[in-house]
Amino acid sequence: MNRRIFLSSLLFSKPATAKSLQVAVLETFDLNGKSFGMLVHHADAASRQDFATWLQNNPKSTTRIRTRTGLQTQAVVFRVRMCFGRALIVLHEPLQIQERDRLLVEWKQNGS
């Protein structure tokens, strides 16, 4: 790759944009009152297909998880293959999360 192509790719490429989906917590995996992991699925019927498609395209993803109260942490999301539309979220830092809570899963997607 020459300098001209390299510089033009930097100038004309679109920046990464933040994308997000809301999920509902089905089960939490707690230790000492803090959740380290949770099993989730789509938050509502309207987002079911979007969440399923995202999971199929990103079976292992590093994301940011945000609670309704604004608490957030990095997490890894794993698609659970045996349960359609379900994901296992493993948090980098524990949070207080309960079953039936709604969370926002955020990730960066490169522009095209």
C-alpha positions as CSV (number, residue, x, y, z in Angstrom):
1,M,0.0,0.0,0.0
2,N,1.5,3.4,-0.9
3,R,1.2,6.6,1.1
4,R,-1.5,8.1,-1.0
5,I,-3.8,5.2,-0.6
6,F,-3.1,5.0,3.1
7,L,-3.7,8.7,3.7
8,S,-6.9,8.7,1.6
9,S,-8.2,5.7,3.5
10,L,-7.7,7.7,6.8
11,L,-9.4,10.8,5.4
12,F,-12.4,9.2,3.7
13,S,-13.2,6.4,6.1
14,K,-16.2,6.8,8.3
15,P,-15.6,6.8,12.0
16,A,-16.9,4.0,14.2
17,T,-20.4,4.6,15.4
18,A,-21.9,3.4,18.6
19,K,-24.7,0.9,18.3
20,S,-26.9,-0.5,21.0
21,L,-29.7,-2.9,21.8
22,Q,-31.8,-3.3,25.0
23,V,-31.9,-6.7,26.6
24,A,-33.9,-8.3,29.4
25,V,-32.1,-10.2,32.2
26,L,-33.5,-13.8,32.6
27,E,-31.0,-15.0,35.2
28,T,-28.1,-13.6,37.1
29,F,-24.9,-15.3,38.4
30,D,-24.1,-13.6,41.7
31,L,-21.4,-13.6,44.3
32,N,-21.7,-11.5,47.5
33,G,-24.7,-9.6,46.2
34,K,-23.0,-8.5,42.9
35,S,-23.7,-9.9,39.5
36,F,-20.7,-11.2,37.5
37,G,-22.7,-12.7,34.7
38,M,-26.2,-13.0,33.4
39,L,-28.3,-14.8,30.9
40,V,-30.3,-12.4,28.7
41,H,-32.6,-12.2,25.7
42,H,-34.3,-9.5,23.6
43,A,-36.1,-6.8,25.6
44,D,-39.3,-6.8,23.5
45,A,-40.9,-8.4,20.5
46,A,-39.9,-5.6,18.2
47,S,-36.2,-6.1,18.9
48,R,-36.2,-9.9,18.8
49,Q,-35.0,-10.3,15.2
50,D,-32.4,-7.5,15.6
51,F,-30.9,-9.1,18.7
52,A,-30.9,-12.6,17.1
53,T,-29.2,-11.3,14.0
54,W,-26.6,-9.4,16.0
55,L,-25.9,-12.5,18.1
56,Q,-25.5,-14.7,15.0
57,N,-23.1,-12.2,13.5
58,N,-21.2,-11.5,16.7
59,P,-21.2,-14.8,18.7
60,K,-18.3,-13.5,20.9
61,S,-18.1,-9.8,21.4
62,T,-16.6,-7.2,23.7
63,T,-19.2,-4.6,24.6
64,R,-20.2,-2.1,27.2
65,I,-23.2,-2.8,29.5
66,R,-25.2,0.1,30.9
67,T,-27.9,-0.2,33.6
68,R,-31.0,2.0,33.9
69,T,-29.3,3.8,36.7
70,G,-26.3,4.7,34.5
71,L,-23.8,2.2,35.9
72,Q,-21.7,0.7,33.2
73,T,-18.8,-1.7,32.6
74,Q,-17.1,-3.6,29.9
75,A,-18.3,-7.1,29.2
76,V,-18.0,-10.1,26.9
77,V,-21.2,-11.3,25.3
78,F,-21.4,-15.0,24.2
79,R,-24.2,-16.4,22.0
80,V,-25.8,-19.4,23.7
81,R,-26.2,-21.8,20.7
82,M,-28.6,-24.2,22.4
83,C,-31.1,-21.5,23.3
84,F,-32.2,-19.4,20.3
85,G,-31.9,-15.7,21.0
86,R,-30.1,-16.0,24.3
87,A,-26.7,-14.6,25.3
88,L,-24.4,-15.0,28.3
89,I,-22.9,-11.8,29.5
90,V,-19.7,-11.9,31.6
91,L,-19.0,-8.6,33.3
92,H,-15.4,-7.2,33.7
93,E,-16.6,-5.5,37.0
94,P,-19.5,-6.7,39.1
95,L,-22.8,-4.7,39.2
96,Q,-26.0,-5.0,41.1
97,I,-28.4,-6.5,38.6
98,Q,-31.6,-8.4,39.2
99,E,-33.6,-10.7,37.1
100,R,-36.1,-8.9,34.8
101,D,-33.8,-5.8,34.7
102,R,-33.3,-4.1,31.4
103,L,-29.8,-3.4,30.2
104,L,-28.3,-1.6,27.2
105,V,-25.6,-3.5,25.3
106,E,-23.4,-1.0,23.4
107,W,-20.7,-1.7,20.8
108,K,-18.7,0.2,18.2
109,Q,-19.4,-0.5,14.6
110,N,-17.1,0.8,11.8
111,G,-18.7,3.0,9.3
112,S,-19.0,1.8,5.7
